[in-house]
């Protein structure tokens, strides 16, 4: 495959992707620590949002597993099998039939499903409508199906035929496209809903508390979407940059979600707004302002509203 693909040699791409992934992974570790701190600082254990903490921990574990596997693959391709693998290091990294590559792809699938699942759930929580969540849910299921077939085909492959042209490549392309579309649609619906709520309650002094939500959601979605869109472009051009971007997606997924967790957790005005009692909105004078909860039913209880993090 190394001779037919465009772009840099795959051994050089492996070195570049591992170095860049290591930098982003280190940054994601710091953000993970910050996320856990915001969840636990001056809080009792029973007050900690356990589902969100579990998501953060799983994202960290999956990105760590991916980082470890990439290091193992670089060591195998450039040191352990450098002189024994037919075709040399470039052919080693082109051979996606290896167990380490299949495990690595499985980790990517699991992290993508977890991350996109959280985005879809946020969308449902904010809209409080099953009908709005139907399309994102269907797209999430498409990610699961395409990703499962992708891993299955890789596990059964008997040769290192180009992933850009074989059956596995079609599933890879569908997986990336659905990931991009799901994140874009879900984040767009989420940001639009919060924006419309802000306009509806513009007379209340919550504007400065709501705008940061929209900004951080848009920033996280833009970061995630830009990465997946770059992967789509590289894959369409049969460029080896696909492998580099594919390795960078995992830490970027974690970073994008930690951004949301931390930013909203430290915004006390946002927390207060999202924790409003159903049927009322507390103003600065603590006078309950009645508002139709059909359009403002974000959080009926604290554990639900905190999923926005």
C-alpha positions in Angstrom: 0.0 0.0 0.0 2.9 2.3 0.7 3.7 2.5 -3.0 0.3 3.4 -4.2 -0.9 5.9 -1.6 -0.2 9.6 -2.0 1.5 11.7 0.7 4.3 11.0 3.1 5.7 7.4 3.7 3.7 5.5 6.3 6.7 5.1 8.6 7.2 8.9 8.6 3.4 9.3 9.1 3.6 7.0 12.1 6.3 9.0 13.8 4.6 12.3 13.1 1.2 11.1 14.3 2.6 9.6 17.5 4.5 12.7 18.4 1.6 15.0 17.8 -0.8 12.6 19.5 1.6 12.6 22.5 1.5 16.4 22.7 -2.3 16.5 22.5 -2.6 13.6 24.9 -0.5 15.4 27.5 -2.8 18.4 27.2 -5.9 16.2 27.5 -4.4 14.7 30.7 -4.2 18.2 32.2 -7.7 18.9 31.2 -8.9 15.6 32.6 -7.3 16.5 36.0 -9.1 19.9 35.8 -12.4 18.2 35.0 -12.2 15.8 38.0 -11.2 18.8 40.2 -14.3 20.8 39.1 -16.4 17.8 39.9 -15.0 17.1 43.4 -13.6 20.3 44.8 -15.4 21.2 48.0 -18.2 18.6 47.3 -19.4 15.6 49.1 -19.2 12.3 47.4 -23.0 12.0 47.1 -23.1 15.4 45.3 -20.6 14.4 42.6 -22.2 13.8 39.2 -21.2 10.2 38.8 -22.4 9.7 35.2 -20.5 12.6 33.9 -17.4 11.6 36.0 -17.7 8.1 34.5 -17.8 9.5 31.0 -14.7 11.7 31.7 -12.8 8.7 33.1 -13.8 6.4 30.2 -12.6 9.1 27.7 -9.3 9.3 29.5 -8.9 5.5 29.7 -9.7 5.1 26.0 -7.3 7.9 24.9 -4.6 6.3 27.1 -5.1 2.9 25.5 -4.9 4.4 22.1 -1.7 6.3 23.0 -0.1 3.1 24.4 -1.0 1.0 21.3 0.5 3.7 19.0 3.7 3.6 21.0 3.8 -0.2 20.8 3.3 0.0 17.0 6.0 2.5 16.5 8.4 0.4 18.6 7.5 -2.7 16.6 7.7 -1.2 13.2 10.8 0.9 13.7 12.8 -1.3 16.1 11.5 -4.8 16.7 10.5 -5.8 13.1 12.6 -3.2 11.2 14.8 -5.7 9.5 12.5 -8.8 9.5 9.2 -7.5 8.2 8.8 -7.9 4.4 9.0 -4.5 2.8 10.4 -2.7 5.9 8.8 -0.3 8.3 6.6 1.4 5.6 5.1 -2.0 4.8 4.6 -2.8 8.5 2.5 0.4 9.1 0.6 -0.3 5.9 -0.4 -3.7 7.1 -3.8 -3.1 8.9 -4.3 -6.9 9.3 -2.3 -6.9 12.5 -3.9 -7.4 15.9 -2.6 -4.1 17.2 -4.2 -2.2 14.4 -7.6 -3.9 14.9 -7.5 -3.2 18.6 -6.6 0.4 17.9 -9.5 0.7 15.6 -11.8 -0.8 18.2 -10.7 1.8 20.7 -11.4 4.6 18.2 -14.9 3.2 17.6 -15.6 3.0 21.3 -14.5 6.5 22.1 -16.4 7.9 19.1 -19.6 6.2 20.2 -19.2 7.4 23.7 -18.5 11.0 22.7 -21.2 11.2 20.1 -23.6 9.5 22.4 -23.1 12.3 25.0 -23.7 14.9 22.4 -26.9 13.2 21.3 -28.1 12.9 24.9 -27.3 16.6 25.6 -29.5 17.5 22.6 -32.3 15.4 24.0 -32.0 16.9 27.5 -32.1 20.5 26.3 -35.0 20.0 23.8 -36.9 17.5 26.0 -38.3 16.1 22.8 -38.0 12.6 21.4 -38.8 13.8 17.9 -35.9 16.2 17.8 -33.5 13.4 19.0 -34.7 10.9 16.4 -32.4 12.0 13.6 -29.2 12.2 15.8 -30.1 8.8 17.3 -30.4 7.3 13.9 -27.1 8.8 12.8 -25.5 7.5 16.0 -26.8 4.0 15.2 -25.3 4.4 11.7 -21.9 5.1 13.3 -22.2 2.0 15.4 -23.1 -0.2 12.4 -20.5 1.2 10.1 -17.8 1.1 12.8 -18.6 -2.5 13.8 -18.4 -3.6 10.1 -15.2 -1.7 9.8 -13.6 -3.5 12.7 -15.1 -6.9 11.6 -13.6 -6.6 8.1 -10.2 -5.6 9.4 -10.2 -8.6 11.8 -10.9 -11.0 8.9 -8.6 -9.4 6.3 -5.9 -11.8 5.0 -3.7 -9.3 3.2 -2.7 -5.6 3.3 -4.6 -4.4 0.3 -5.1 -0.7 0.2 -7.7 0.4 2.8 -8.6 3.3 0.4 -9.9 0.9 -2.2 -11.2 -2.3 -0.5 -14.4 -3.2 1.3 -13.1 -2.1 4.7 -12.3 1.3 3.2 -16.0 1.8 2.3 -17.0 1.2 5.9 -14.2 3.5 7.1 -15.5 6.3 4.8 -19.1 5.8 6.0 -17.9 5.8 9.7 -16.1 9.1 9.3 -18.9 10.8 7.4 -21.6 9.8 9.9 -19.4 10.9 12.8 -18.9 14.3 11.2 -22.6 14.6 10.5 -23.8 13.4 13.9 -21.6 15.9 15.8 -22.6 18.7 13.5 -26.3 18.1 13.6 -26.5 17.4 17.4 -24.3 20.4 18.3 -26.2 22.7 16.0 -29.5 21.7 17.5 -28.1 22.1 21.0 -26.6 25.5 20.4 -29.8 26.7 18.6 -32.0 25.6 21.4 -29.9 27.4 24.1 -29.8 30.5 21.9 -33.5 30.6 21.5 -33.9 30.2 25.3 -31.6 33.1 25.8 -33.7 35.3 23.6 -36.9 34.2 25.3 -35.6 35.2 28.7 -33.5 38.2 27.7 -35.2 40.4 30.3 -33.7 38.3 33.0 -30.1 38.8 34.0 -28.9 35.5 32.7 -27.6 36.6 29.4 -24.0 36.5 30.5 -24.6 33.1 32.0 -26.0 31.6 28.8 -23.7 33.0 26.2 -20.7 31.0 27.5 -22.6 27.8 27.0 -23.2 28.6 23.3 -19.6 29.6 22.8 -18.1 26.6 24.4 -20.4 24.2 22.6 -19.7 25.8 19.3 -15.9 25.8 20.0 -15.9 22.1 20.9 -18.1 21.2 18.0 -15.9 23.2 15.6 -12.7 21.5 16.9 -14.2 18.0 16.6 -15.9 18.7 13.2 -12.8 20.3 11.7 -10.7 17.2 12.6 -13.2 14.7 11.2 -13.7 16.9 8.1 -10.0 16.9 7.5 -10.0 13.1 7.8 -12.8 13.0 5.2 -10.7 15.1 2.8 -7.6 13.1 3.2 -9.5 9.8 2.8 -11.2 11.1 -0.4 -7.8 11.9 -1.8 -6.3 8.5 -0.7 -3.7 10.5 1.3 -1.7 9.0 4.1 -2.5 12.0 6.1 -5.6 10.1 7.0 -3.5 7.9 9.4 -2.1 11.0 11.1 -5.5 12.7 11.6 -7.0 9.4 12.6 -4.5 9.2 15.5 -5.1 12.8 16.5 -8.9 12.4 16.7 -8.8 10.5 20.0 -7.1 13.1 22.2 -9.1 15.8 20.4 -12.3 14.1 21.3 -11.3 14.1 24.9 -10.1 17.7 24.8 -13.4 18.9 23.1 -15.5 17.3 25.8 -13.3 18.4 28.7 -13.7 21.9 27.4 -17.4 21.8 27.9 -17.2 20.0 31.2 -14.8 22.5 32.7 -16.2 25.7 31.2 -19.7 25.1 32.4 -18.7 23.7 35.8 -16.9 26.9 36.7 -19.7 29.1 35.5 -21.8 29.7 38.5 -24.3 31.8 36.7 -24.8 29.0 34.2 -25.2 26.4 36.9 -27.9 28.6 38.6 -29.7 29.1 35.3 -29.7 25.4 34.5 -30.9 24.4 37.9 -34.1 26.5 37.8 -37.2 25.0 39.4 -39.7 23.8 36.9 -42.3 26.5 36.3 -40.2 29.4 37.6 -37.1 31.3 36.9 -35.4 33.0 39.8 -34.4 36.6 39.1 -31.7 38.5 40.9 -34.3 39.7 43.4 -35.4 36.1 44.0 -38.8 36.8 42.7 -40.2 33.8 40.8 -41.0 34.7 37.2 -43.5 32.2 35.7 -42.6 31.0 32.3 -44.1 28.3 30.0 -42.0 25.2 30.7 -42.9 23.7 27.3 -40.1 25.9 25.9 -37.9 26.1 28.9 -37.8 22.6 30.3 -34.0 22.2 30.3 -33.6 20.6 33.7 -36.2 19.2 36.0 -33.5 18.0 38.4 -29.8 18.7 38.9 -28.5 15.4 37.7 -30.2 15.9 34.3 -29.1 19.5 33.8 -25.5 18.6 34.6 -25.4 16.3 31.5 -24.9 19.6 29.6 -21.4 19.5 31.0 
